[in-house]
Amino acid sequence: MVSDAMARSMAGSTAGSRSAGAEARRPETSDPRRGELAAFLRSRRERITPEQVGLPRGRRRRTPGLRREEVAQLSAVGVTWYTWLEQARDIHVSAQVLDAIARALLLDRSERAHLFALAGTVDPSPASECTGVSEGLRRMLEQLEPFPACVQNSRFDLLAYNRTYRHLMCDLEQVPPEDRNCMWLAFTHDEWRSSLVDRDETIRLMAAKFRAVMAEHVAEPAWKAMVKRLEDASPEFREIWARHEVVRPADKVKVYRQSQVGIVRLTSTSLWTGPQQGPKLLAYTPADAETHERLRRLHAMALAQESAPVGEERALVEQEAASVAGV
């Protein structure tokens, strides 16, 4: 009888252990905030395209937005750790990790505050703004026309631009989204490169500015991937990058050879879009009356091309090119 009792006790204990183990492995959802945090992270991840954060789309992508491992890579956290967050596991997340995730997911100020509130953590930088481009900022770009203007992040990615800037050095809409980076275009895109009147000096200074800014991002995967991609694609970049030159941004007249309207001379103004030096709005104003007139013509061409049927776009461009050449 004692043996039977012991057996029953051991069996009950074993079953209880298995049940406890199953509970431990099951995602923890007793705190409703964890479930809300998981759903919020998934929704933010699924709205972002790889191109927005400097990652290649690849040929086989069934996931809407970013993959979990891509968010983990951009945030410099473990894939398993981030996956547990989206599974509402009972884990503690530091403010530093939340900050990195907020930046990787391009959260605006309200979304960032919501993230920290759900995690029950005090935000160490409550005024930080991430890299999304608001609708108001896009309208501002349009209002600056016919002057070229764009929104660019510190890695030289083009996040948004108006119609005049679209056509200033090449037709950016014909460039794959993952290639819309000024460094990449300056070293690899023939039409963009041909628009730079003083190309050698321009790309040397660009690389030096890029290196100076990268000092604050040297461990971030997106920055390292950009350098590796440029080194693989451009011997010219490899040679310039090996010099380790650094320069600070300086005001100077930029001269471009626009393929339809000719030489334009522009001065640039940078406006930061947040409290920290992240994305900035770059507006280009004409340095002389001739440039002003040529920008008006370029803008008019862009509007005509936008409203023309697809088959007529090339004819419009060729007609304008002929008029510039004096034919």
C-alpha positions in Angstrom: 0.0 0.0 0.0 2.9 2.3 0.8 4.4 1.4 -2.6 1.1 2.2 -4.3 0.9 5.5 -2.5 4.4 6.4 -3.4 3.8 5.5 -7.0 0.7 7.7 -7.1 2.6 10.5 -5.5 5.5 10.2 -8.0 3.1 10.0 -10.9 1.3 13.1 -9.7 4.6 14.9 -9.2 5.8 14.0 -12.6 2.6 15.1 -14.3 2.7 18.3 -12.3 6.3 18.9 -13.4 5.3 18.3 -17.0 2.4 20.8 -16.7 4.7 23.4 -15.1 7.3 22.9 -17.8 4.6 23.4 -20.5 3.5 26.6 -18.7 7.0 27.8 -18.7 7.4 27.2 -22.4 4.1 28.8 -23.2 4.2 32.6 -24.1 3.4 34.6 -21.0 0.2 36.8 -21.5 -1.0 37.4 -18.0 0.0 41.1 -18.3 -2.2 42.6 -21.0 0.5 45.2 -21.7 2.8 42.5 -23.0 0.2 41.4 -25.5 -0.3 45.0 -26.6 3.4 45.5 -26.9 3.8 42.4 -29.1 0.9 43.4 -31.4 2.3 47.0 -31.6 5.8 45.8 -32.6 4.4 43.5 -35.3 2.2 46.2 -36.8 5.1 48.7 -36.9 7.5 46.1 -38.4 5.0 45.1 -41.1 4.6 48.7 -42.4 8.3 49.3 -43.1 9.9 48.3 -46.4 13.5 47.1 -46.5 14.4 50.0 -48.8 13.4 52.5 -46.0 16.2 51.2 -43.7 18.9 50.6 -46.3 18.3 46.8 -46.8 18.0 45.0 -50.1 14.5 43.6 -50.8 15.7 40.4 -52.3 13.8 38.1 -54.7 11.9 36.0 -52.2 10.0 38.1 -49.7 6.6 37.0 -48.6 6.6 38.8 -45.3 4.9 42.2 -45.4 7.5 44.8 -44.3 10.6 43.7 -42.4 11.4 40.2 -41.1 12.0 39.7 -37.4 15.7 39.0 -38.0 16.1 42.2 -39.9 14.6 44.2 -37.0 17.0 42.4 -34.7 19.9 43.1 -37.0 19.1 46.8 -37.2 18.6 47.0 -33.5 21.8 45.0 -32.7 19.8 42.6 -30.4 19.4 38.8 -30.6 16.8 37.4 -33.0 15.5 35.1 -30.2 15.2 38.0 -27.8 13.2 40.1 -30.3 11.0 37.2 -31.2 10.2 36.7 -27.6 9.0 40.3 -27.4 6.6 39.7 -30.3 5.4 36.6 -28.6 4.6 38.5 -25.4 7.1 36.6 -23.3 7.7 37.7 -19.7 11.2 39.2 -20.2 12.7 42.5 -19.1 13.7 44.9 -21.8 16.2 47.7 -21.1 15.7 51.3 -22.1 18.7 51.0 -24.4 17.2 48.0 -26.3 13.8 49.8 -26.6 15.6 52.9 -28.0 17.4 50.8 -30.6 14.1 49.1 -31.6 12.3 52.5 -31.8 15.0 53.7 -34.2 15.0 50.5 -36.3 11.2 50.7 -36.7 11.3 54.4 -37.5 8.9 55.3 -34.8 7.7 58.9 -34.5 7.5 60.7 -31.1 4.0 59.4 -30.2 4.8 55.9 -31.2 8.1 55.9 -29.3 6.2 57.1 -26.1 3.6 54.4 -26.6 6.4 51.7 -26.9 8.1 52.7 -23.7 4.7 53.0 -21.9 3.8 49.4 -22.9 7.2 48.2 -21.8 6.8 49.9 -18.5 10.2 51.6 -18.9 11.2 55.3 -18.6 12.3 56.8 -21.9 15.8 58.2 -21.5 15.4 60.5 -24.5 11.7 61.4 -24.7 12.3 64.1 -27.3 14.1 61.8 -29.8 12.5 61.7 -33.2 13.1 58.8 -35.7 13.4 58.8 -39.4 9.9 58.6 -40.8 8.9 61.3 -43.3 5.6 62.9 -42.3 2.9 63.9 -44.8 3.5 67.5 -43.7 7.1 67.3 -44.6 6.2 65.9 -48.0 3.9 68.8 -48.6 6.7 71.1 -47.7 8.9 69.5 -50.4 6.2 70.2 -52.9 5.7 73.8 -51.9 9.4 74.5 -52.4 9.1 73.7 -56.1 10.5 74.8 -58.6 13.5 74.6 -56.3 14.9 71.1 -55.8 14.5 69.7 -52.3 14.8 66.3 -50.6 14.8 64.6 -47.2 18.1 62.8 -46.6 19.3 60.8 -43.5 22.8 60.9 -42.2 23.7 57.8 -44.3 22.8 59.8 -47.4 19.7 57.7 -48.1 17.1 59.7 -50.1 13.9 59.3 -48.0 11.7 61.7 -50.1 12.1 64.4 -52.7 10.1 66.8 -54.9 9.6 66.7 -58.6 12.5 69.0 -59.5 15.0 67.1 -57.4 13.7 63.9 -58.9 15.0 65.0 -62.3 18.0 67.1 -61.3 20.8 64.5 -61.8 18.8 61.5 -63.1 15.2 60.3 -63.0 15.1 58.9 -59.4 11.9 57.0 -60.1 13.8 54.9 -62.5 16.3 54.0 -59.8 15.4 51.0 -57.5 14.4 52.2 -54.1 17.3 50.3 -52.4 19.8 52.3 -54.7 18.4 55.8 -53.8 21.5 56.7 -51.8 23.6 59.7 -52.8 26.9 57.9 -52.1 25.8 54.8 -54.1 24.7 56.9 -57.0 27.8 59.1 -57.0 30.1 56.1 -57.3 28.0 53.7 -59.5 25.3 55.5 -61.5 26.6 56.8 -64.9 24.0 59.5 -65.4 24.2 60.8 -61.8 28.0 60.9 -62.1 27.9 62.8 -65.4 25.8 65.5 -63.8 28.6 66.3 -61.4 30.7 69.1 -63.0 33.6 68.7 -60.6 33.1 65.0 -60.1 36.5 64.0 -58.6 36.4 66.7 -55.9 32.7 66.1 -55.2 32.9 62.4 -54.6 36.1 62.8 -52.5 34.3 65.3 -50.2 31.2 63.1 -50.0 33.3 60.1 -48.9 35.1 62.3 -46.3 31.8 63.6 -44.9 30.4 60.1 -44.8 33.4 58.8 -42.8 33.1 61.7 -40.4 29.4 61.0 -39.7 29.9 57.2 -39.6 32.1 57.7 -36.5 28.9 57.8 -34.5 27.4 54.7 -36.2 30.5 52.5 -36.8 28.9 49.5 -35.2 25.5 49.7 -36.9 24.9 47.0 -39.5 23.2 49.3 -42.1 26.3 51.5 -42.2 28.8 48.6 -42.4 26.7 47.1 -45.2 26.7 50.3 -47.1 30.5 50.6 -47.0 30.9 46.9 -47.9 28.5 47.3 -50.9 30.4 50.4 -52.2 33.8 48.7 -51.8 32.6 45.7 -53.7 31.1 47.8 -56.5 33.6 50.6 -57.0 37.4 50.5 -57.1 37.3 54.3 -57.0 35.5 54.2 -53.7 37.9 51.7 -52.3 40.8 53.9 -53.2 39.3 57.1 -51.7 38.0 55.3 -48.6 41.5 54.0 -47.8 42.7 57.6 -47.4 40.7 58.0 -44.2 39.9 61.6 -45.0 37.3 63.4 -42.9 35.7 66.9 -43.4 32.9 68.8 -41.9 30.0 70.1 -44.0 30.7 73.5 -45.6 28.6 75.9 -47.6 29.6 76.2 -51.2 28.0 76.6 -54.6 27.2 73.2 -56.1 27.3 73.0 -59.9 25.4 70.4 -61.8 25.0 69.6 -65.5 21.3 68.8 -65.9 20.8 66.7 -69.1 17.7 68.7 -70.3 18.3 72.3 -69.2 22.1 72.6 -68.9 24.4 73.9 -66.2 22.7 74.9 -62.9 24.5 76.6 -59.9 22.9 76.0 -56.5 23.3 76.8 -52.9 22.0 74.4 -50.3 20.3 74.9 -47.0 19.9 72.1 -44.4 17.0 72.0 -42.0 17.0 69.2 -39.3 13.6 67.6 -39.1 14.0 66.6 -35.4 15.8 67.6 -32.2 18.8 65.4 -33.0 20.9 65.3 -36.2 19.1 62.6 -38.0 17.1 63.2 -41.2 17.3 66.7 -42.7 15.5 68.6 -45.4 17.9 69.8 -48.1 16.7 72.8 -50.2 18.6 74.1 -53.2 18.2 77.7 -54.3 19.5 79.2 -57.5 22.8 81.1 -57.3 22.0 83.2 -60.3 19.1 84.3 -62.5 20.0 81.9 -65.3 19.8 79.0 -62.9 16.5 80.2 -61.6 15.0 80.2 -65.1 16.5 76.7 -65.9 14.9 75.3 -62.7 11.5 76.7 -63.8 11.9 74.9 -67.1 13.0 71.7 -65.4 10.0 71.9 -63.1 7.6 72.6 -66.0 9.0 69.5 -67.8 8.5 67.4 -64.7 4.9 68.5 -64.5 4.3 67.8 -68.2 5.8 64.4 -67.9 3.7 63.6 -64.8 0.5 64.4 -66.6 1.4 62.9 -70.0 0.4 59.4 -71.0 3.3 56.9 -70.5 3.9 56.6 -74.2 4.4 60.4 -74.6 7.0 60.8 -71.8 10.0 60.0 -73.9 8.9 62.3 -76.7 8.6 65.2 -74.3 12.1 64.6 -72.9 13.6 64.3 -76.4 11.8 67.5 -77.6 13.1 69.5 -74.6 16.6 68.1 -75.1 16.6 69.2 -78.7 15.5 72.7 -77.7 18.4 72.9 -75.2 20.8 71.9 -77.9 19.5 74.6 -80.2 18.1 72.2 -82.8 
